[in-house]
Amino acid sequence: MTVTTMQETLNPYEIAQQQVDTAAKLLNLPEHITHILKNPKRVLSVSFSVKMDDGSVRVFQGYRAQHNDAVGPTKGGIRFHPDVTLDEVKALSMWMSFKCGVVGLPYGGGKGGVICNPREHSKAEVERISRGFMEAIADFVGPDKDIPAPDVYTNAQTMGWMMDTYSRMKGVYSPGVITGKPLIIGGSKGRNEATAQGCVYTILAALEDMDIPADTATVAVQGFGNAGRIAARLLAEAGCKVVAVSDSKGGVYQPDGLDVAVLEELKDNASIADYSGAQQISNEALLELDVDILVPAALENVITSSNAKRIKAKLVAEAANGPTTPEADRVLSEKGIIVIPDVLANAGGVTVSYFEWVQNLQHFYWSEEEVLEKLQGNMIRSYQAVRDLAAQFEVDLRTAAYMIAMKRIAAAMEARGWV
């Protein structure tokens, strides 16, 4: 469903299409290529039944979108969430194409989702949902076709079940069909931290460009899930002062700095709101704090036309997918606020997923040091390429990132004779 606020479209699919239009005009792409890039190549809708622990049977709805496979097989996560929609999955598959393109991976974008709330199900029920969805999409995915990964409310164990189901159906052990798996069955070292680590690499590179020393920078992180908490920890280790964090229940603010280790312990065992001596702060108010670095690491569309004018951070690094609307982007740009877009800032996850896939295909596994070294080099090179193109065309980093990715995809389509 499309939601409009103050003439602002918040439908993720329409936002993604607007972003394509903006970059396509600057690249002077032909209309037919732009049209291809604005629409997924394939979309699968499935219904599958699952037996519950009480013996009843429930039918679940799921989707898998494959945006563009000109450069290589499609790649992207599977989320389990009650609010999954077809438009959301289509948009996320597009963003995955551009994410892979901007960091130079031989992938197109894919995305999947099941409409469910895993918190309402037992572990055994979540396993049966995971296996049921993979059974429903098995002919649509594969190591050389479409490679899923974890996303919202899915994890390494979910991927392990799905990989096992696919392998059983195909009659051959096939770890390369899924990334983000447990280490023992072909996962990659460094994968759990990769999204946050890649984001931090780009933040530190941007701070250097902005002449802001890391040990003087203040940080607010909205969203203290996997990416947010690890980003907070890594930024603190780099010398930054983390002054505010929040999760779905609210947040805490301490101008003198928060102890991230204490926050992580509270997150695991109680609530971050129990942090001693800190002020309580809402998710909305956290976004408007006067800090050097703002890391939205929670939901999409949290920075909009209604609050963008009150954003005070010098640098916004999008660890989440789609946290800033196009109208808000324009406002932030006019204010001189630098935004490291999601397709670049959180591309560390898919980069290490690519490393995992390569290791699976080779049956040769790397040390964590090797993984992080390769990740750092790729993220910094990609950030610098986006920064330089943005300066050349006098556009924001998001537009430059899209330009790099779309030019690459268009060249692949032309080379293959599609256009």
Beta strands, then each sheet from edge to edge (+ up, - down):
strand 1: 4-5
strand 2: 8-9
strand 3: 42-51
strand 4: 57-66
strand 5: 74-81
strand 6: 108-115
strand 7: 146-150
strand 8: 218-222
strand 9: 241-247
strand 10: 250-253
strand 11: 279-281
strand 12: 293-296
strand 13: 315-317
strand 14: 338-340
sheet 1: 1+ 2-
sheet 2: 3+ 4- 6+ 5+ 7+
sheet 3: 11+ 10- 9+ 8+ 12+ 13+ 14+
end
